[in-house]
Amino acid sequence: MDKKARLFAAAYAFSQEEATHFLLPGKEVTIEGAQELLSSLLRQCDGYRTIEDIVTSTSKETGYEETDIWELVDELLVRQILIEATRYYLLFHVASANPMPFWHNLSEEQVLGMVTKGEYFLEQSCGSRPTSLEQLLARRESVREFTGEFLSQEEIERLAWAIYGKAVTFGTVPSGGALYPLRLFVLTPSQEQGRWNCFQARAEGLAPTGTITHETLVHGFLNDANLLEGIGAVYVLACDFLQTTQKYANRGYRYALLEAGHAAQNAYLWCAEQGIGVVEIGGFNDKALSDLLLLSYPREAPLTTLLVGRRKL
């Protein structure tokens, strides 16, 4: 543990009899006894003081041994009652993960009523002939019906490069501080029925990481088997958050989300040019998808997915 790290108390607490109860998203944590120690310790965890300062001050205030306080701090960190102030973004990420602990209970009619009619969109200029890029932007769309035909290896690799490849200077997308925290994974149907091949994008190309069953992948997409019907590849954009937050702290989380959006748009433009169908899907089980990709959740986590395949005409 870094003794210079700054701690923040991230959970609401209340005392009842001889125990302290902490409310966290989707769960309640109870710690028996040591109420005076907990009160003194938590009061000082404001995100500005270091662990070392907090432990020393708490020991002087309560008379507890510093070794005992360090043990308590370790336990509170493991239980996510305390968090390093520069990693506060992880609380939001977990609270917004599927299955969500908090959600809107909306009817289908309410959802349809929220769909924008595009009143803030600009009309395309008709003063001159549209450029090739403008034509692609006008044609980009989400496609949800696929034929089930396999994509060629060349198509899979070229799309992977468009999404998150090496360009003349840095990458095919902008990245805050040129840190490039995203990790691209590609899953393709195997010749073996009911299995998928898994790859991770690396400098030398798409490196195989193993195979998974179709049922495992369906579970990763909230058990919606219809969603995967007929697709030729799944592209997953995950993030190693520490890669960006080590410089930008909590704001680095925003930069990671922006970067994933840039990469997804690249996929849409490439698919529009090639006449291939694509749809971006954010409805997945965060932990399940992380597990099948062998990610260290929640420090590493999927941000978005792209389902790609031959479109039905």
Residue pairs with C-beta under 8 A, 6 or more apart in sequence:
1 51
1 73
1 74
1 77
2 51
3 50
3 51
3 52
4 50
4 51
4 52
5 50
5 51
5 84
5 85
5 86
6 47
6 48
6 49
6 50
6 51
6 84
6 85
6 86
7 45
7 47
7 49
7 50
7 51
7 54
7 73
7 82
7 83
7 84
7 85
8 45
8 46
8 47
8 82
8 83
8 84
8 85
8 88
9 42
9 45
9 46
9 81
9 82
10 24
10 80
10 81
10 82
10 83
10 88
10 91
11 22
11 23
11 24
11 29
11 80
11 81
12 22
12 23
13 20
13 21
13 22
13 23
13 38
13 42
13 81
14 20
14 21
15 21
15 35
18 32
18 33
18 35
19 30
19 31
19 32
19 33
20 30
20 31
20 34
20 35
20 38
21 28
21 29
21 30
22 28
22 29
22 30
22 31
22 79
22 81
24 80
24 81
25 91
25 94
25 95
25 101
25 102
26 101
29 79
29 81
31 38
31 75
34 72
36 62
37 58
37 62
37 64
37 68
37 69
37 72
38 72
40 58
40 61
40 62
41 54
41 58
41 69
41 72
41 73
41 76
44 53
44 54
44 57
44 58
45 54
45 82
47 85
47 88
48 85
49 57
51 73
54 73
55 66
55 69
55 70
55 73
56 66
58 64
58 69
59 65
59 66
59 69
73 82
76 82
77 83
80 91
83 90
83 91
85 249
86 245
86 249
86 250
87 245
87 250
88 250
89 241
89 245
89 250
89 252
89 253
90 241
90 298
90 299
92 253
93 241
93 253
93 298
93 301
94 298
95 101
95 102
97 286
97 287
97 298
97 301
98 222
98 283
98 284
98 285
98 286
99 222
99 285
124 130
124 134
124 138
130 138
133 269
136 269
136 272
136 273
137 269
139 272
140 265
140 268
140 269
140 271
140 272
141 268
141 272
142 278
142 279
142 280
143 277
143 278
143 279
143 311
144 277
144 279
145 230
145 277
145 311
145 312
146 229
146 230
146 231
146 232
146 277
146 307
146 309
146 310
146 311
146 312
147 230
147 309
147 310
147 311
147 312
148 229
148 230
148 232
148 309
148 310
149 232
149 309
149 310
150 188
150 189
150 232
151 188
151 232
151 233
151 276
151 308
151 309
151 310
155 274
155 276
156 186
156 188
156 206
156 232
156 233
157 205
157 206
158 270
159 233
159 235
159 267
159 270
159 271
159 276
159 308
160 184
160 186
160 201
160 206
160 235
161 172
162 172
162 266
162 267
162 269
162 270
163 172
163 184
163 235
163 237
163 263
163 264
163 266
163 267
163 270
163 306
164 171
164 172
164 173
164 182
164 184
164 201
164 237
164 263
164 266
165 171
165 172
166 172
166 203
170 178
170 180
171 180
172 263
172 266
173 259
173 262
173 263
173 266
174 259
174 262
175 181
175 182
175 255
175 259
176 244
176 248
176 252
176 255
176 258
176 259
177 244
177 247
177 248
177 255
179 243
179 244
179 247
179 252
179 255
180 243
180 259
181 239
181 240
181 241
181 242
181 243
181 244
181 252
181 256
181 259
182 237
182 238
182 239
182 256
182 259
182 260
182 263
182 303
183 200
183 201
183 237
183 238
183 239
183 240
183 300
184 200
184 201
184 235
184 236
184 237
184 238
184 263
185 198
185 199
185 200
185 201
185 209
185 235
185 236
185 238
185 293
186 198
186 199
186 200
186 201
186 206
186 233
186 234
186 235
186 236
187 196
187 197
187 198
187 199
187 212
187 217
187 233
187 234
187 236
188 196
188 197
188 199
188 232
188 233
188 234
189 195
189 196
189 197
189 232
190 196
190 197
190 211
192 211
194 213
194 214
194 215
195 211
195 212
195 213
195 214
196 211
196 212
196 213
196 214
196 217
196 234
197 208
197 211
198 208
198 209
198 210
198 211
198 212
198 292
198 293
199 206
199 207
199 208
199 209
200 206
200 207
200 209
201 207
209 293
209 294
212 292
214 228
216 292
217 228
217 234
217 292
218 224
218 225
218 228
219 285
219 288
220 284
220 285
220 288
220 289
220 292
221 227
221 228
221 281
221 283
221 284
221 285
221 289
221 305
222 283
222 284
222 285
224 283
227 281
227 283
227 307
228 234
228 307
230 309
230 310
230 312
231 307
231 308
231 309
232 308
232 309
232 310
233 307
233 308
233 309
234 305
234 306
234 307
234 308
235 267
235 305
235 306
235 308
236 289
236 293
236 302
236 304
236 305
236 306
237 260
237 263
237 264
237 302
237 303
237 304
237 305
237 306
238 290
238 293
238 295
238 300
238 301
238 302
238 303
239 256
239 260
239 300
239 301
239 302
239 303
240 299
240 300
241 252
241 253
241 256
241 299
241 300
241 301
242 299
244 252
244 253
244 255
244 256
245 252
245 253
246 252
248 255
256 303
257 303
260 303
260 304
261 304
264 280
264 304
264 306
267 278
267 280
267 306
267 308
268 278
268 280
270 276
271 277
271 278
271 308
275 311
276 308
276 309
276 310
276 311
277 308
277 309
277 310
277 311
277 312
278 306
278 307
278 308
279 306
279 307
280 304
280 305
280 306
281 304
281 305
281 306
281 307
282 304
282 305
284 302
284 305
286 297
286 298
286 301
286 302
287 297
289 302
289 305
290 297
290 298
290 300
290 301
290 302
291 297
293 302
295 301
295 302
